[in-house]
Amino acid sequence: MAFFVDQNLGKNFDEYILYTNIMSDQKNSAWWKEAVIYQIYPRSFKDSNRDGIGDLKGIISKLDYIKRLGVDAVWLNPIFASPNDDNGYDISDYRNIMPDFGNMADFDELLSQMHQKDLKLILDLVPNHSSDEHFWFQESKKSRENPYRDYYHWWPAEKGKPSKRFSFFDINRDAWAYDQNTDAYYLHYFSRKQPDLNWENPKLRQEIYNILHFWLNKGVDGFRMDVVPFISKDTSFPPIPPKYNGNFAYYYANGPFLHKYLKEMNQQVLSKYNMVSIAEGIGVNTEDVHFFIDPERKELDMLYHFEGMGIGFTPDGFKEANPDGYSLLEFKQVYTKWDQAFEKGWGTIYLGNHDQPRMLTRWGNDAPEYRDYAAKMLHTFLLTMRATPFIYHGDEIGMSNIKFDDINDYRDIESINMYQYLLDNGGDLPRFIKAQKITARDNGRTPFQWDDSENGGFTDGKPWLKVNPNYKIVNAENQQNDPKSILNYFRALIQLRKKHKTLIYGEYQLLDAINKSVYAYSRKYKDETFIILLNFTALEANFNIDFELAKAELILSNYGNIIKRNVLKPYQACIYKLT
């Protein structure tokens, strides 16, 4: 699996620094625009105490590995105190560390060592809901007169049950839960143990802002904000308009005071620190994204969208990938459209995270004969687009879906509760399990594969989630010193991106738009132009572009310098520089 890379890359560090300083666009530059962000799911990264759960000390032990990747920042999924109904996205104390992960001293050590290594740390804020075990909710449900009552959304039962709201995780799909003690319903867009916070209450907003100050004063470098578009609600709770036709996320993301609250948060907190704010943009479309990220609006810095993740599903299954695959034409249209939408601000690019299956399985090909080529091709896409790349841990070594056959192997509330819902309602369970092999979230949460020892070197105990059996072949140790590995191709891509600001700020233009197999595009900045060619299929594919590549310089390819005229081999990726 050879690859070819510019041999001058990184040879003269002083020349490299001078070059990048010249190329930097001062108007557009910001550390988070030029960064590559590495996402860590702490529970699955590295266990240090043999309890089978990844932890902060485990991350500390692997900081040299992270630094060697060439990434600039780490986004940690929630590490706060939580009963783990949704693996940390149900927070019971926003100012304390989940004991599974360690304690505050461990966090302080992690932050200190990361900053010593010039790595930035981004935490995961969960502003839409808390755990039902949070002190606020425990007080809120004691009585209707409790001072914390209005920290959450309550509906008195004497008014009848409120209009239907759909829950993403509830077994009955119902977002209203009845509380007998106060004869009222509380709102939960997610599980019953994740009641929605009432941002219409200014006291609650100040609580959230104080939490942000707490962590930013410790020195964290930013926040990824979980389902932040959902924080504002119409508290009259009218029926959902028919135009949303089951797309509840788009309704939830259009609360009446959403942008008022984001502006207030920016003014009171975010603007006072050199930090980055990233919205999980569920329910946000291309027409509305600028409201979040246009710098003149002073709300948030970046947003990542979900439209790309929705490509290629069947119309009637639950997160069921089309067995015939997805349309590359649609894929190209979506990412081209979002490139344009991000022009008023700045965007992100990703193909996998903790809420998605492994990108290699979903968007590439995890068959042994194609795995290396497909993983390298997908990384080439991520690291040559005009956006901040988010790389999910394990993708840099080509980890793939585990594809469980048994619901008892799953740990994710989404899979478990949907299985129960289908069981209760006579659904097609074999079809569901088959679909989950491709799209279930636990596919992306299996423990990191460090080496070929037991449990992939993740733990000396029993792992909280099974390790993918392919760890004997696919692991970081096997790839560390192999110049042909996915890992070292990934590292080379990052260095190429850092050397050439064209791959960060350059204008993006789609080429050969009607090609059903090849994604081709150019990146142009000042007097420098790159052509990127990506074959997304397991067959050789022709391409047609209006550039004479015979006169261009091949900078990087996942097939070495094996190039056919106007033909790409299966999952081939090429980066050319016009001369």
N, C-alpha and C positions, 0 to 999 in steps of 0.2 A: 504493500500500500504506500508506495513512495509519494512524496510530494516535493515540489520544487519551490524554492523561495529565493528572493533577491539576496545574493550572497553579500552585498554591501550593508545589509540591514544591521544596524547596531555596532558596526566595526569602529566607527569614530564617534564616540559619545558627544564630544564637544561640538562637532559638526552637526550632529543630530539635534542638539539643543538649539543651536543657532538657526537651523532650518525651521524647526517647529515654531520658534519665536517669530520668525519672519512671516510664516504662513498664518499665524494666529489672527483671527478676526476679532479685534478688541471689542467691537460693538456686540458681537454675538457670544463671546467666550464666557463660560461659567464652568466651574469644575465639574458640575453634574452633567453638563452637555458633553464634555470630553471624556467622561468616565465610562468604564465598563463595570457594571454592577453584578456582583456574584450573590445569588440568593442561597441562604442556608436554612434548611428545615431542621432546627436544632435536635429534635427528637430522633432524627435519622442520620446525623452526621458522624458523630464519634462519641462512644461511651467511655468514660474514664473510671467508673466505679463498679462495673460489672453488674449493674442492675438491668441491663438490656435497653436502656434509654439514653440517647445522646444528651450531652450536657455542655455547660459553658467551659468546664475544664477540658473537655474533649476538643472543643473548638480551639481553645488556646494552644493545645498540643499540636494543632495542624496549621497554625498561622504561617509558618514558613512555606508550607505547601501552597497556601492561598496566595501569599506574596509572590511566589515563583510563577504563578499563573499569569501575572501581569495585570490583574484586575486592580481597580482603584477603591472600591467600596464594597461593603458587605451589607446586605439586607437580611436581618434575622426575622423569621416568623415569631409570633408572640412568645415571650419568655416570662410574662407576668403571672402572678398567682392565679390559678384556675383549677376548677374541678375536672376539666378536660372532657366536657361533653362534646365539644367540637375542637379537640386538640389545641386548646389555648385561645381560641377565638371567643371563649366565654370567660371573661376576666372577672375575678372576684376581688382583686386588689391591684390597682394600676401602679402602685408605688413599691411593690414587692416582687421578688423573683419566685417562680414556681419551684418548689423544693425538688422536683424531678431534675431540674436543670442546675441547681446549686443555690447560691445565696448572693446577696448584694456585694460581698467582698469578691466573689468570683466575677461578677459583672464588672466591677471597678478594675479588676486586674485585666480582664479581656479588653476593655476600652483603652486602658493605658498601653497595653502591649500593641494593640492595633495602631494607635496613634504613633507609637515609636517606630512602627514599620511603615508609616505614611499610608495607612489604610483607614478609610472612613467607615463609620458605623451608622446604619440606618435601622431604626426600630419600626415595629409594626404597631400602629395605633388602631384601636378598634373603637371608633366613636359612635357607631350607630346603636350598639347594644352592649349590655354587660352580662355577667352571669346572674342567674337568679339567687346565687349565694353571696352576691355582693352586699355589703352593709346597706347600701342605698335601697336595694330592692327588699331586703329583709325588713327594713323599717317601713317602706312604702306599702307593703301588704298588711301591716298591722291594723291600720284603720284608715278610713277616708280622710280623717283630719290630721294624719301624721305629717310632719313638716317635709318628709321625703316623698309624699304621695305623688306630687307632680313632677318627680324626676322621671316618671314613666308614663305611658299612655294607658289610661284606665277608662272603661266605659261602664257606667252603672247598669245593672241588669234590669232595673225597672223601666229603662228606656227600650227594652227589647235588645236582641242581639244586633250588634252593628253590622254594617254592610260587609260583604265578603272581602276578606283579604287573604291572599294565598301565601302559604309558608313554603320555603324551599326545603326545609328539613323535617317538618312535622309529619308524623305517620298518616294523619288524615288530611294533610295539605292545608290545614286551617291555621291562620295566623292569630286567631283570638283564642285565648285560654281562659277558662272560667276559674275564678278564685272564690271558693265558698265562704271564706272568712269575712270578706267584705262585699259579697254578693255583686261581683263586678268581673268584667273581662279585661285582661291585659293583652297588649299587642306584642307579637313576636314574629318578625319576618322570617326568622330562622327557627331554631328549635325552641321548645317550650322553656328550656333552661337558658334562653338568650333573649330576655325581654328588651324591647326597643326603648332607648333613652329618649326623653322628651326635650328636644332642643328648643322647643318653644318656651321653655322655662329658662330665664336668664341666669338663675342660680346654677342650674345644671351646666350651662355653657361655661360659666366661670370655673366650675369644678374641672371641666375638661381642659380649659386653658391653663389652669394651675398645674395640672398633670404634665402638660407639654413643657411648661417652664421648669418643672422638677427635673425632667430628663435632659432638656437642653442645657440647663445649668451644670449638669454633670459632664457635659461635653459631647453628647451624641450629635451626629452630623445631619440628622434629618429623620423624616417619618414617611413610611408608606401608609396610607390611610385606607383601611378596609371599608368597603362599600360606603364611602363617604357621600356619594350622591343621594343616599337614602335618608339622610339625617333630618330633613324637613318633611313634615306631614301636614296635610289639610286635616285639622283636628275635628272637623265636622264629619269626617269619614264618609263621604258620599259614595255611591256605587262607582266602580271603575268604569269609565266610558267604554263603549263597545269598540271604539277605534283601536284600542290596545290589543284586542283579539288574542288574549292569552300571553302577550308580552308584558308581564307584570313589572319586570325590571324597569322598563321605559316609563311606566307610570310612577313607580316608586322614586325614580330619579328626577322627577319634575315637581318636587315640593315647592310651595309658594315662596318660602324664605331661604332657600338653599344658598343662594349667592350672597344674600345679606349676611348669613352666618359665616360663610367662608371669608368674606371681606373683613368681618369683625375679628375673626381668628387671625387673619394676616396682620391686621393693624395692631392687635393687642399682643401677639406672640411672634408669629413667623418672621415678620419684618425686622425684628430686633436681633436676629441671629444670622450667621453665615451658614445656612443650612438649606436642605432641599425638602420640598413637600411634593409627594407623589400620590395622586388619586388612583385608587382602583376604580376604573371608569365604567363599572357595570351600569347598563341602562343609558349610557351617553352615546349619542350618534355624532356623525361628522358635522352636522349643522350646529350643534350646541357645544362642541368641545372647546371652542375659543373662549366661551364664558368662564371656563375653569383656568385656562393657561395663558391667555393673552396678558403679557406683563403689565400692560397699561391698566388692567382691571385690578391688579394687586390681590389675587386670590391664591392660586397654587402654581407650582412650577411645571409639573409634568403630569401626564395622565396616561394610563395604558388601557386600551380598548379591548372589547370581547368579541368584536365582529369576526376577526380572523379565527378565533377558537370555535366559532359556530359553523364553519364551513364543513360541508360533507356529511351532515347528519340525515338520517331518514326522517320523514315528516311525522311518523306516528310512534316511533320508539322513544324510550327514555335514554337520551345521550347515546344513541345507537349510530355508529359510523356506517355510512353506506358501504356495503360489501364490495361495490365496484370502485371504491376509492373516491377521492374528492376531485373537483375540477380545478386544475391549475389556472385556467382562465379566470375563474372566480377568485382564486387566491391572489392572482396578480392584480385584478381589479380592486380588490379590497385594500391591499397594501399600498397601491398607487393612490387610491382615494384618500387614505389616511395620511399619506405623506403630504398631500396638498392641504388637508385639514389642519395639520400641525404647523403650518407656516406662520400662523399667528401664535407664536409661542414655541414650544418644543415638545417632541414626542418621545415615545419609547418603542422598543421592538423586543418581542419575546416569542418563543414557541413552546415553552414549557414552564410550569411552576408547580407549587404544592396543590393547586386546584385542577391540575391537568395531568393527563398521562404523560409518559416519557415522549419527548419530541421525536426521537428516532423511530419509535413504533407508529406514532400518529401521523407524522408528516414525511417520514423517510421509509426505511426498510430495515428491519432488524434481523433478516435472514443472514446467516454467517458470511455468505459470499458477497453481500452488499453492505454489511453493517458499517465498516470503516469508511467506505466511500460516501455513503449516505449521511453519516454523522458529520463528516468534514464538509460536505456540500451544504448542509443546513447551517453549520457554524459560519460558512462563508457568507451566506445570506444575512445572518444576524449581524455580522461585524462589518458589513459593507453598506448597510442602509443608513439613511439620514435620520438618526434617532439614537437615543441612549440604549445600548443593548443590555438586557437583563438575562443573565445566564444562570440557569438553575443547577445547583450542585449535582454532580454525577453526569450531566450531559457532556461535560468536557472529556469524559472517558468513554462515552457511548453507552451509558446504561440504558436498559430497555424495559418494557413492561414485563411484570412477573406473570400476569394472566392466570389469576386464581380460578380454579374450577368449583370451589366450595364457598358459599356465603360465610361460613364459619371462619374462613381465613381473613376476611375483611375486618378492618377496625374503624373504617370511616362511617360516620353517622349518616352521610348521604346514601351510601350503598345499602347499609343495614336497614334504614327506615324505608327506603323505596322497595326493597325486597319484601318487607313486612306489609307495606301498602298493597303491593301486587298480590301477595299471599292472601290478604284479607278480602281482596276484591276480585279474585279469580283471574289474575293476570297470568301472562305467559312467562313463568319463571325460568325455564331453560333459555328462552330468547334473551331475557334480561341478563343472566349470567354470561352468556356468550358476548353480549354487547359490552359488559363491564370489563371483559378481558382487554378491550381496546381503549375504553374511555374512563374507567374508574379512577378516582383521585388517588387511591392507595397504590396504583401502579407507579406514581411518581414519588411515593413516600417510603419505598423499601430502603433499608439501610445502605449507606454508602459502601461501595466495594473497594476497600483499601488494598487488599492483597489476597492471596489464595489460601490463607489460613482459615480455620473454622469461622463461620459467620462473616467471611470476607474481611476479617480484621476490625469489624465494627465494634464487637463486644466479646468479652470472655464469658458473659452470662447468656441468658436466653433473650434474644432480641424481641422487642415489643411487637414487631411485624416481621414476617419471614423475609430472609435475604434471598434475592434472586439466585437460583442455582447456577447461573452462568458466571458467578463471581470467580470461579477457577480460571476463566479465560479473560473476562472483562474486569480488570481492576487497575488501580492507579499504579501500583508497584510495577506491574508488567510494562506499563507505558512510560514510566518516568524517563528512562534512558534510551528508549527506542526512537530514533529520529523519524521513523515512519508512522508513529502512533497518532491516534486522534488527539491525544493530550498535547503532543508537541506541535501538531498542526494548529491546534487552537491557540497555543502560546505564540506561534509565529504570526497568526492572524492579528492578534492583539497588538503586537509590536509594529506590524504593518500599518494598522489603523493609527497608532500613536505617531508614527513617522510622517504619515501623509494626512494632513488635515482635510484634504479633499474627501476622504472617506468619512469624515465627520460632518463638515459644513457644506460639502459640495452639492450642487444642484442635482437632483435625481430626475432621470428621464427614462420611461419605459421604452424598450425596444422590442421589435418583433412581437407585438402585442397579441396577435392571433395564434401564436404558436402554443399548441396544447401540451407540449412536453418540456419546453425550455423557457426559463425565466431569464431574460436578458435586460440589462439596464446600464445606463452610463451615470457616472458621478463626475461633475465638472466644477472646478473651483479655480478662479483666476486663470492661469495658463496651463493647468494640469487637468487631464481627463483620463478616467479609468473606465474600462468596459468589463462588466461582470457577466459571466455566462454560467448558468446553472441548469443542469439536466435533472428534473425531478422524477425521472422514470428509470425502470430497470432495463430499458432498451436503448440502443443507440438512437440519437435524435439529431436531425438537421436543424440549422438555424439560419436566419437571413437578416443581416444587419447592414446598415450603410456605412460601414467602416472597413478599411483595408487592414485586417489583422496581420497580414504578412509583414507589414512594416511596423507593427506594434511590438512592445516588449512584454513577454510573458513574465509576470511578477510572481504568480503563485498558482499552483494547480495541485489537486489531490491525486493526479495520475502521473506525477513527475512532469517531464517535458514531452510526454506522449500526446501529440496533438494531430488530429486529422482536420483537413480543410473543411470548414463549415459543418463539422460533425462532432458531437459530444458522445463520449462513451457513457454507459449507465452511471447515473448519479455523479457525473463529472462536474467539477467546478473549476473555472478558470478566471483569473484576474489579469487583464491586460492593461498596460499603460501606453497610451498613444505617444509616439515620438515624432 
